[in-house]
Every structure is written in C-alpha cells, then in structure tokens.
C-alpha cells in the first residue's frame, strides 16, 4: 500500500463496521481488490463505462472505479462477496435468478449485474421492462445478448422478499 494514507476512516463493508487507513490516491475498486482482497468486484474499463466494478454505496449502485477510496468515510458499501447470506450455504435470490435464467455465461459482468439488480430492487420492488433496461444501461455484457439478464431481473423481483433485502437497507448512511 502507498505511504500516502488518510487518517483512519470509518465505514461499513458488507455489514461489518470497519475503521482503516485508506490510500488517498486509490479508487475504491483498487482498495477493494488490492488491499482488502475482495476480487469479486471486477476491473474492466476503469472509466465508468462497463459496470463490471459496480458495488452498492449507501444502497445505490456506483462504479467503484470512479469513487476515490477516502470517499467511503461513514458509508455503507456492499460488494458481491457480501450478497450470499451469512454462512454461505445458500445463494441470494438475485444470484439464484441469474443462474436459473442462464444469465451467467463467462461471468465477468455478473457481479456488477447482480449488484445493479439489488440496487434497482432496493428502489423499486416491481420494475417494468423499461426500468430494468434503464437500470442496467451502465452494465455491459458481451456474452448473453441481455435477454437472459432482463429475465433474471424480472424473476428476482418476483422471488425476492423484504427479508432478502434487509441487510442492504440497514445502517445506510446518507453520505
């Protein structure tokens, strides 16, 4: 890690309170992958165009390549690693829907698609086709042709319960 560290900042990561120094010049994407070892968040374009690095920040999908690491102070961050319920014995309904609809091909875009879908369903429990397309417009996929992904989002919306979404709503800071 760079010697250019910020003072310790507090944030919540995948439901766990943290207090850590973060490199002032690093993006959240780099910090998650290189310092915290959370490599499920993918590094694609690094200019906010592909959505592979999407995480939730205070309940909203963001491109972690565009967020500077120190900006997460007092924020609630969720990565793909935090989506599976504690214990890791079952998948989250959004993950199940992606598998059931064959929306996972090479898998590179999947973490970002899943995080964007969770962000959408936090805001809108029953999105229509237009709202789904709009929400996913910032996520690129080269394998599926998107039809299966849209089907997965519709299935997830039908399967999901408030209990499934509760962890993502709790302790959201309005940063």
Secondary structure, DSSP 8 states (H G I E B T S, - for coil): --S-B-S-EEEEETTEEEEE--BTT-BHHHIIIIIS--TTS--S-SSSSS-TTEEEETTEEEEGGGSBGGGGTT-EEE-GGGTS-TTSSS--HHHHHHHHTT--SS-TTHHHHHHHHHHHHHH-TT--HHHHHHHGGG---SSS-SHHHHHHHHHHHHH--HHHHHHHHTT----
